[in-house]
């Protein structure tokens, strides 16, 4: 306690204000009635530390995360505690954006602005100059959109940053939803902002362990099936979690009633999130994603159905949009051609598996039919999601160095989860079933014969995981 008091006494007023608000946030989180902001204490603390350091010298932070992961909500919560500006880079001309941004500068920083500012370079230079006199935070959301507006902005920012940063006290935070573009901007040696950022934060979906707490907070009785349905349809993405929590929705039937109803925002979610990014080729991208969501997970399967070459589309979906990921069998070589694809986001997997696939029924609002289709096929869909659930749970436990799936040529001897600890020479080989009675450990051992040849010297544990283990 004495140490804490001593630390606070030497902190700036801004840092003390930040701590005071964080103590209030923690109190609210512990005494909630309806919770709408979960589990971002470590991110808020990290951002707060950076803001404090900015009072002694300029800080440049990158914040990245998928769409719907709660970047903007996190930033708004953080900005409650600091002197700040929030700029959202929408698809407008540079001059119109600057007109919007300059109004914030006048209002929040009380800076007199003479003449019209029509370039971001001029605006950024004004802020960097002002930050020589006082510290404040500037958040630029959807930072990668400057590529579409005026890509020269990045080199202009580099020049201004390099010119002022040694005298500045600015806390600059730039957020982006497209991993590949954000990586290109800051990690490609040929790009002007390479090496300028000194902090990086990756905003991730909620952990599976937290989802059980969130469902419990709703205050209604729930089962393991309800937890699985909640996970399968949100994947821990805060946007979807918040929607269901605010409406106190628990269980598959209630969730489907929320999705399949007139004016439901979730019916158009796939189009809203993706169609603008994909542009005129969105039809091919959507067809590929629908096939992956329906179990056609290899390039060969996809191309045989679409009757066209899809390598470029798959590469962009993975590297440019971060919507799908490649999966190779555990212990296979990086250049192995045994590759499958899966959609990263659970809800988008559901959307392409059901809503896009049966879009004719959705268009005529035949919602009862859609609910019947989902309920009919949900065991298959949720079985895959149960595998994801346990894989994420193992990742969260941090006991293993490698976690993945296993299969042999021709999809033979498929194993749901293989978890390996290379240090302790231990491995878990697991079969995942909704119904525990259907787990066959003897059969699992038979399928693992070739796999365990590559685990010579390892202690092997064979495991069955079901709804009972959620």
Secondary structure, 3 states (H helix, E strand, C coil): CHHHHHHHHCCCHHHHHHHHHHHHHHHHHHCCCCCCCCCCHHHHHHHHHHHHHHCCCCEEEEEECCCCCCHHHHHHHHHCCCCEEEEECCCCCHHHHHHHHHHHHHHHHCCCCCCCCCCHHHHHHHHHHHCCCCCEEEEEECHHHHHHHHCHHHHHHHHHHHHHCCCCCEEEEEEECCHHHHHHHHHCCCCCCCCCCCEEEECCCCCHHHHHHHHHHCCCCCCHHHHHHHHHHHCCCHHHHHHHHHCCCCCHHHHHHHHCCCCCHHHHHHHHHHHHHHHHHHHHHHHHHHHHHCCCCCHHHHHHHHCCCCHHHHHHHHHHCCCEEEEECCCCCCCCCCEEEEECCHHHHHHHHHHHCCHHHHHCCCHHHHHHHHHHHHHHHHHHHHHHHHHHHHHHHCCCCEEEEEEEHHHEEEEEEEEEECCCCEEEEEEECCCHHHCCHHHHHHHCHHHHHCCCCCEEEEEEECHHHC
